[in-house]
Amino acid sequence: MANRDFVVQEGRLKYFAATRATILVETALAQHKACHILFTTDGSIYVQFPYFRGSHKGILSNVNVVHETHGPTTFDLKKNGKVASSLVKFSHHPDGRVHFSQDRKILTKIKRRSWPLDGPIGQIFQLNFYHLRGLELLGRSDIKPNKLFLPFRFVNGLPFAVTISGEWRRKRATVENMEHAGGAIGPAAIIQSRKTRQQQVVFLLGQPESLPLRNHILMLSCRAIPLLKGVVRPTVILLGGWDHHEVVVTGQPTANTGFLVCVYPVKNFDALATTIGSLDYNPKLVF
């Protein structure tokens, strides 16, 4: 369903160019809307998941990493965290500011400084969905010529959980790093995951000519993951806003000091609202 009208080519690189794209998780029986990605006029990247039909009562947190960790790690989201009763959007701005927000619904207080988009590369976001019945189905009315859909297909049926990842890559390096016997690369490609060593399909999404950050593209992937222990209902976890990880002048990678995370739903929402506070927007009446 990925609309070929959105495909542009620069040299050997082909990619989808659009201000907005919707990611689908699909099987032979149904197409589930997972999230959409938006490029704004200044080049900022927004990630939203308005199609999540589970509970909208969640927790947002600015997580600090005290030291480098290896293996499974537990973080206390209540520390530097707040609850919210609306779904949020994640924003990564060109100067490196990242935050969670939602106009006139959520106060923009969970934020930090990440890396700028005009030079470095790295992971923009990771979005995990558990029990995908909590995602809205694609309907006929959704399909329009001006909408770009990027469908990740699972031939063995709908998985119990998936992770969707967006990596910010330089266009030139993307071509150089992909093994290909001549011809064009993209807008869909098969790569080998560094983590799992398994091959996976990726979509290449770039900003249109009218937007400023034209030297980079988003490499989008989606794969099945195991269910988390104790997760028995539709749940979504979004992470983003990590530190710059590329090797710097010293020859050593920069240590990660933190990231942003939101989780929907959260247990004991009312009690948490009392103890750690809420970000729900509640304007005072002005007479």
C-alpha positions as CSV (number, residue, x, y, z in Angstrom):
1,M,0.0,0.0,0.0
2,A,3.0,2.3,0.2
3,N,2.1,4.9,-2.3
4,R,4.7,5.2,-5.1
5,D,3.7,8.8,-5.8
6,F,5.7,9.7,-2.6
7,V,8.9,8.1,-3.9
8,V,11.9,10.3,-4.9
9,Q,15.3,9.3,-6.0
10,E,18.7,10.9,-5.3
11,G,21.5,9.0,-7.1
12,R,21.2,5.4,-6.0
13,L,19.0,6.2,-3.0
14,K,15.2,5.9,-3.2
15,Y,13.0,7.0,-0.3
16,F,9.5,8.1,0.6
17,A,9.3,11.9,1.0
18,A,6.3,13.1,2.9
19,T,5.4,15.4,5.8
20,R,3.4,12.6,7.4
21,A,3.4,8.8,7.3
22,T,1.3,6.2,9.1
23,I,2.9,2.9,10.0
24,L,0.7,-0.2,9.7
25,V,1.1,-3.7,11.2
26,E,-0.7,-6.0,8.9
27,T,-1.6,-9.7,8.3
28,A,-3.6,-11.4,5.5
29,L,-6.7,-10.6,7.5
30,A,-6.4,-7.1,8.9
31,Q,-4.3,-3.9,8.9
32,H,-3.7,-2.2,12.3
33,K,-2.8,1.4,12.5
34,A,0.2,1.7,14.9
35,C,1.5,5.3,14.8
36,H,2.2,8.2,12.6
37,I,5.4,10.2,12.0
38,L,5.2,13.9,11.2
39,F,7.9,16.3,9.9
40,T,7.2,19.9,10.8
41,T,8.2,23.0,8.9
42,D,11.4,23.5,11.0
43,G,12.4,19.9,10.5
44,S,11.2,18.6,13.9
45,I,10.1,15.0,14.1
46,Y,6.9,14.1,15.9
47,V,5.8,10.6,16.8
48,Q,2.2,9.9,17.9
49,F,0.1,6.8,18.5
50,P,-3.5,8.1,18.5
51,Y,-4.8,4.7,17.3
52,F,-4.1,3.1,20.6
53,R,-7.5,1.9,22.1
54,G,-6.3,0.8,25.5
55,S,-6.4,2.9,28.6
56,H,-5.2,6.5,28.1
57,K,-4.1,6.8,31.7
58,G,-0.3,6.6,31.7
59,I,3.0,7.8,33.2
60,L,5.7,9.9,31.6
61,S,9.2,10.1,32.9
62,N,12.6,11.6,32.4
63,V,14.9,8.7,33.3
64,N,18.4,9.3,34.5
65,V,21.1,6.6,33.8
66,V,23.6,6.7,36.7
67,H,26.1,4.4,35.0
68,E,26.4,2.2,32.0
69,T,24.3,-0.9,32.5
70,H,24.4,-4.4,30.9
71,G,21.5,-6.8,30.7
72,P,18.0,-6.2,32.0
73,T,17.6,-3.0,34.1
74,T,14.8,-1.7,36.2
75,F,14.0,2.0,36.2
76,D,11.8,3.9,38.7
77,L,9.4,5.9,36.5
78,K,7.9,7.6,39.5
79,K,11.2,9.5,40.0
80,N,11.1,12.5,37.6
81,G,7.8,11.3,36.5
82,K,4.2,12.5,36.2
83,V,0.9,10.8,35.2
84,A,-1.4,12.0,32.4
85,S,-4.9,11.0,31.3
86,S,-4.3,11.7,27.6
87,L,-2.1,10.2,25.0
88,V,1.0,12.3,24.2
89,K,3.2,13.0,21.2
90,F,7.0,12.7,21.3
91,S,8.9,15.6,19.7
92,H,12.6,15.7,18.7
93,H,13.5,19.2,17.6
94,P,16.5,20.2,15.3
95,D,18.4,21.7,18.1
96,G,18.2,18.5,20.2
97,R,15.3,19.5,22.5
98,V,13.0,16.5,23.2
99,H,9.7,16.4,25.1
100,F,6.3,14.9,25.5
101,S,3.3,17.1,24.9
102,Q,-0.3,17.4,23.7
103,D,-1.9,20.7,22.9
104,R,-4.3,21.9,25.6
105,K,-4.3,18.4,27.2
106,I,-0.8,17.8,28.6
107,L,1.6,20.3,30.2
108,T,5.1,20.1,28.5
109,K,7.2,19.4,31.6
110,I,8.8,16.0,30.8
111,K,11.7,17.1,28.6
112,R,15.5,16.9,28.2
113,R,18.3,17.8,25.9
114,S,19.2,15.1,23.3
115,W,21.3,15.5,20.1
116,P,20.7,17.9,17.2
117,L,19.2,16.6,13.9
118,D,21.4,18.6,11.5
119,G,24.5,16.4,11.8
120,P,24.6,13.4,14.1
121,I,22.8,10.1,13.6
122,G,21.1,7.8,16.1
123,Q,17.8,6.3,17.3
124,I,14.9,8.7,17.4
125,F,12.4,6.5,19.0
126,Q,11.4,3.0,20.0
127,L,7.7,2.2,20.3
128,N,6.5,-1.1,21.8
129,F,2.9,-2.4,21.5
130,Y,1.6,-5.4,23.5
131,H,-1.6,-7.1,22.6
132,L,-2.2,-5.5,19.3
133,R,-6.0,-5.9,19.5
134,G,-5.7,-2.5,21.2
135,L,-4.8,-0.8,17.9
136,E,-7.4,0.7,15.6
137,L,-8.1,-1.1,12.3
138,L,-7.5,0.6,9.0
139,G,-10.8,1.5,7.3
140,R,-11.6,2.3,3.7
141,S,-12.2,5.9,4.6
142,D,-8.6,6.2,5.8
143,I,-7.2,5.5,2.4
144,K,-6.7,8.7,0.4
145,P,-4.3,9.7,-2.3
146,N,-2.5,12.3,-0.1
147,K,-1.8,9.8,2.7
148,L,1.3,7.7,2.9
149,F,1.0,4.3,4.6
150,L,4.0,2.1,5.4
151,P,2.8,-1.5,6.0
152,F,4.9,-4.0,7.9
153,R,3.5,-7.4,7.0
154,F,3.5,-10.5,9.2
155,V,2.8,-13.7,7.2
156,N,2.3,-16.0,10.2
157,G,-0.5,-14.0,11.7
158,L,-0.6,-11.1,14.1
159,P,2.1,-11.2,16.7
160,F,1.4,-10.7,20.4
161,A,3.8,-7.7,20.5
162,V,5.9,-5.6,18.2
163,T,8.6,-3.0,18.5
164,I,8.8,-0.2,15.9
165,S,12.0,1.8,15.7
166,G,13.1,4.9,13.9
167,E,16.8,5.6,13.2
168,W,18.1,8.9,11.9
169,R,20.7,8.1,9.2
170,R,22.8,10.2,6.7
171,K,21.7,9.5,3.2
172,R,25.2,9.1,1.8
173,A,26.2,6.7,4.5
174,T,23.0,4.7,4.0
175,V,23.9,4.0,0.4
176,E,27.5,3.2,1.3
177,N,26.6,0.8,4.1
178,M,24.0,-1.2,2.3
179,E,25.3,-4.1,0.2
180,H,23.7,-4.0,-3.1
181,A,24.8,-5.2,-6.5
182,G,24.2,-2.0,-8.4
183,G,20.9,-0.3,-9.0
184,A,18.8,1.7,-6.6
185,I,18.4,1.2,-2.8
186,G,15.0,1.7,-1.2
187,P,12.4,3.0,-0.5
188,A,11.9,-0.4,1.1
189,A,15.0,-2.5,1.8
190,I,16.1,-5.7,3.5
191,I,18.8,-5.4,6.1
192,Q,20.4,-7.5,8.8
193,S,19.7,-6.5,12.4
194,R,22.8,-5.9,14.4
195,K,21.1,-7.1,17.5
196,T,19.2,-10.2,16.3
197,R,21.3,-10.9,13.2
198,Q,18.1,-11.6,11.4
199,Q,17.0,-10.0,8.2
200,Q,14.2,-7.5,8.3
201,V,12.4,-5.1,6.1
202,V,12.9,-1.3,6.6
203,F,11.3,1.7,5.0
204,L,13.3,4.8,4.2
205,L,11.4,8.1,5.0
206,G,12.8,11.5,4.3
207,Q,11.7,15.1,4.5
208,P,10.2,16.8,1.3
209,E,12.1,19.4,-0.6
210,S,10.3,22.2,1.3
211,L,11.7,21.1,4.7
212,P,15.3,21.9,5.9
213,L,16.9,18.6,7.0
214,R,17.5,17.1,3.6
215,N,20.8,15.2,4.3
216,H,19.2,12.6,6.6
217,I,16.4,10.0,6.4
218,L,14.5,7.9,9.0
219,M,15.1,4.2,8.7
220,L,11.9,2.6,10.1
221,S,11.7,-1.1,11.2
222,C,9.2,-3.3,12.9
223,R,9.7,-6.8,14.4
224,A,7.8,-9.2,16.7
225,I,9.0,-9.3,20.3
226,P,8.0,-11.4,23.4
227,L,5.2,-10.3,25.7
228,L,6.4,-8.7,28.9
229,K,5.6,-10.8,32.0
230,G,2.4,-9.6,33.7
231,V,1.2,-7.6,30.7
232,V,-2.3,-8.9,30.0
233,R,-4.0,-6.0,28.3
234,P,-3.1,-3.6,25.5
235,T,-0.1,-1.6,26.5
236,V,2.2,0.8,24.7
237,I,5.7,2.0,25.7
238,L,7.5,4.8,23.9
239,L,11.2,5.7,24.5
240,G,13.2,8.5,22.9
241,G,15.5,11.4,23.5
242,W,18.8,9.4,24.2
243,D,22.2,11.1,24.2
244,H,24.4,11.3,21.2
245,H,26.0,7.9,20.9
246,E,28.5,8.4,18.0
247,V,32.2,8.1,18.6
248,V,33.5,11.6,19.4
249,V,37.0,13.2,19.0
250,T,38.4,11.2,21.9
251,G,37.6,7.9,20.0
252,Q,35.2,6.8,22.7
253,P,31.4,6.8,22.5
254,T,29.5,9.3,24.6
255,A,28.0,7.8,27.8
256,N,24.2,7.7,27.9
257,T,22.9,9.8,30.8
258,G,19.1,9.4,30.2
259,F,16.1,9.2,28.0
260,L,12.3,9.9,28.0
261,V,9.7,7.2,28.4
262,C,5.9,7.0,28.5
263,V,3.8,3.9,29.4
264,Y,0.1,3.4,28.9
265,P,-1.7,2.2,31.0
266,V,-0.3,2.7,34.5
267,K,-1.5,0.9,37.6
268,N,-2.9,2.9,40.6
269,F,-3.3,6.1,38.4
270,D,-5.3,8.1,41.0
271,A,-2.8,7.3,43.8
272,L,0.1,8.3,41.6
273,A,-1.6,11.5,40.7
274,T,-1.7,12.4,44.4
275,T,1.9,11.4,45.1
276,I,3.9,12.4,42.0
277,G,1.4,14.8,40.4
278,S,-0.4,15.0,37.1
279,L,0.4,16.8,33.8
280,D,-3.3,17.2,32.8
281,Y,-4.0,20.6,31.4
282,N,-6.6,22.4,33.6
283,P,-6.8,26.1,32.6
284,K,-8.3,28.5,35.2
285,L,-11.3,30.4,34.1
286,V,-10.6,34.1,33.5
287,F,-13.4,36.6,34.1
